[in-house]
Amino acid sequence: MNLITHVHVEPAHHSDANALIPAIEATEAKGLKPKEVLADTLYGSDDNQQKAESLGVELVAPTMGAVKEDRLGLSDFQIDEKGVVLACPQGHAPAVVKKRKRISIGFDAQVCEACPLRSQCPVKKGNKHCYLRVTDKEIRIARRRKYERSSEFRDRYRWRAGVEATMSEYDRRTGGKHLRVRGLKAVKYCATLKALAVNIFRAAAFRMARMAPEQALGTV
């Protein structure tokens, strides 16, 4: 049984991207904190992912930003679970790695110059090596992009579509998009009551479904 556990109303000029973490914190205060959250791309920033993880919640959402299909990206490199770049897209290991404010990953210049993917690769030629310079944040995002290509991610994320059914029911059965009140306080009050109504409808349907087999046995 899927129930609405959090309702928050804010002015239209506020970005919804900032609503995820307060929602997780609110459900935690009620003892309803989820183990994972399936969210759309708007909520899939690295900042949200890091904060959700610190609260013990796994955020499953596509990463933000477009990817150029005619170029190789960091997600095409081999990266282990600790965020260490093990090899380039052609399977060549780095010759040198230096970490300061940014991580400089150097590959053999002769190998890079002869690579058939050279024109698509993000490495830049230096004095001694061809370097890929990245941040910890960029590596985290690259690992997420790589995971998003997997069948495991697609199988987990397909359940996200069920949320749209909830929002459709919220509007269709309660008229949530056509409130007859004005003012943030009044709108929040009505929105919360309508979410409660959806929960009552669903709880009643769940109860009826459980009672149906017992009633059928009683008529035999």
Secondary structure, DSSP 8 states (H G I E B T S, - for coil): -----------TTS-GGGGHHHHHHHHHHTT---SEEE--GGG--HHHHHHHHHTT-EEE---SS---TTS--GGGSEE-TTS-EEE-TTS---SEEEESSSEEEEEEHHHHHT-TTGGG---EE-SSEEEEEE-HHHHHHHHHHHHHTSHHHHHHHGGGHHHHHHHHHHHHHH-TTS-S--SHHHHHHHHHHHHHHHHHHHHHHHHHHHHHHHHHHHT-
